[in-house]
């Protein structure tokens, strides 16, 4: 079967929605909203503490929207704020030990959801799909923006 670009885009969109729903179901027991999950993942992936403004920029949201997300993560004991010693007006975010544990649970939930989605594909198909998606991800500029 031949697919035109619109059909391909619809397929990618549909698969993305299925993956997000599956992940949301697996994340529900952790009590995190999608925005909290994305922010926590971003903080966890960084080797250095991130400023709130950096996270907001990377997520493509305004800093005041991020404040509520971080307030909730801090209240849950997953992150802690610290004044940036190089700029006392800036706040750095760190994962707590509890946040590290939740990060590990997030990774596992995402892995299981992805495994379920791609279960019908054999190793060769997964390799081919990964190569195609990587090429599309690297080559396009349309809609380029923050990745979280």
N, C-alpha and C positions, 0 to 999 in steps of 0.2 A: 504494500500500500504506500502511496505517496502522500506526504503531508505538506500542506502549504504553511507558510510562516504563522498565520493566524491559528491554524489547528495546533501547531507545535506550541505556540504561546498558551493556548487554552489548556493543553495537556500539562505543561509545566505549572501553570497556575493551579489547576485542579490537584496535582500531586503535592504542591506546596501546602494547599489548604488541608489535604488529608494528613500530611505530616504534622502540621501545626496542631490540628485537632487531637491527633494521637499523643503528641507531646503534652498538650494541655491536660489530657485525661491522666497521664502518668505524673504530671507535676501537681495536680490538684491536692493530693495528700500533703504536699509540702506547704500549702497555703500561700503560694506566691502568685502574684499577677504576672502576666506576660512582661510587663514593663519592669517589674522587680527582677524577674528572671534574667532579662537581657542586661540590666545594669549589673547584677551580681556576676554574671558570666564575664562581662567586660572587665570588672575590677579583678576578678580571679585570673584572667588571662594576662594581665599586665605584670611585668616583672618589677616595676616600680609603682609606688602608690600613685594614683591618678587624682588630678584636681577635678572637682565637680564640673567645672566649665569644659574640661576635655571630654568627660563622659557625655555631657549634654551635646557637644559638637558631634561626637562620633555616633550618637544615637539619633541625631537630627531633631532634637527637641530644645525648647528654651530652658535655660537653667532653672527658672522657677518651677517648671513642671517636674524637673528632676528632684528638686528639693523634697517634694512629697514622697516620691519613691524612696529616696535615701532615708528620710525620716522613718518610714515604715521598716526598712531593712535594719536600721539602727535599733529601733524599738524591739525588733525580733532578735536582736543580738547577733546579727549576721555581719555587720560592718561597724567600723568605728571611725569617727572623724578625728582628724588631727590638724592643728594649724601648721601650715607649710613654713618651716623655719627660714626659707629664702624669701618668702613674701607673706607676712603675717595676716594679710587680708584674704589669702587663699586657703582653702580647706583641702586636705588630702584624705583619700579614703583607703582604708585597709580592711581586708577580710579578718574576721575574728576566727578563733578555732572552730566555733560553731558554724560560721560561714564557710569554712573550708570543708566541713562535713557535708553541708547542704550542697556545696559545689559538686562534690563527688556524687551525691544522689542525683543532681541535675544531669551530670554527664551520663550516668547509667540510664536515666529515664529517656534521654535523647537517643542514646545508643539503641535501646530496645525498640523505640518507636521507628527509628531508621531501619533496623534489622527487619522488623515486621513489614515495612513498606517495600523493601527491596528483596524480600524473601523469594519472590517468584523468579528472580534473575540468578543465573549461574555466574560463576566467577568471571568467565569471558565477557558476558553481557555487562556485568558491573564495571569491569575494567574499561570496556568500550564507552559505556555511559559516562563514567568518571572523566575519561579523556575528552569527550565531546563537551561536557559541561564546563570543564576547566578551560577549554579553548574559548568557549563563549564568554566565560567570566573574565578572561584575560583580554579578549579582543575588543569588547564593546565599550562604548562611552555613553550610549543612550541611557539616560536615567541614572548615570553614575552619581553616587552620593555616599553618605556614611554607611559603613557596614557594621553591624553589631551582631 
